[in-house]
Amino acid sequence: MSHTSLTLFKQHVRADDFADDDAYLQQCLDAAEQQVVTATNRTLDELLALGPDGQSLPAPLTQAVLLVGGSLYDHRENDAPQQYTEIPWGAAAIIKQYRRLCVQDQ
């Protein structure tokens, strides 16, 4: 379960007037959060600790999750007529601010 609300995500993708896609929207949201966390080379707990209350993602990372999730929702199939990058450029710019450059040994 993601730390970004489904209600906010539905507003972001303009699907807030119906509930037919809720399960798929939640799947996109969960996958997007995992993709953002992975791209930072940090753990979810580390990122949550950076949030305003220590239990939620910082606002810029929430926005990155929305951007990645929106891209996943809009481009459901892998046969788009134009080439898409792995992470949308706007989200990548946000993630870059939080990215750990070297992974520490555990």
Secondary structure by P-SEA (a helix, b strand, c coil): cccccaaaaaaaacccccccaaaaaaaaaaaaaaaaaaaacccaaaaaaaccccccccaaaaaaaaaaaaaaaaccccccccccccccaaaaaaaaaacccccccc
